[in-house]
Amino acid sequence: MPTVAHILYIPGILLVGIAIGFVLGARAAREEIEKNTKRRRR
């Protein structure tokens, strides 16, 4: 039987991972959009 610590810890770590992935993905998407707009201006 998992303890209360596991019940709180595992979803907490998953949420931290989702947040980090969202931030890194958003940054990469912004850079890609910027690169495409610069390429179109030429």
N, C-alpha and C positions, 0 to 999 in steps of 0.2 A: 504494500500500500504506500503510495507516494505521500511524502510529508507536505505540510502547508508551504514550506520553503520551495519545494519543487513545483507546486501548483502555481506559485507566483513567479518563480525564477524563469521557467521555460517560456511562458508567454512574454515575459519582459524582454528576454534575449531575442526572441523572434521579432518583437516590435522594434527593438534597436536595430536589428539587421535590415528590416524593411525601411526604416527611416534613412539609414546610411545608403542603402541601394537607391532610394528615391532621390536623395541629394546628388549622388554621383551620376545617376542616369539623367537627371535634369541638367546638370552641368555639361555632360557630353552632348546632349541634344542641343543645348544653346550654342555650343562651339560648332556643331555640325551645321546648324542653321546659319550662323555667322559666316562660316566658310563658303556655304552655297551662295549666299547673297554677294559676297566679295567676288566669287567666280562669275556670277551673272553680270556684274557691273563692267567687267572687262570687255 
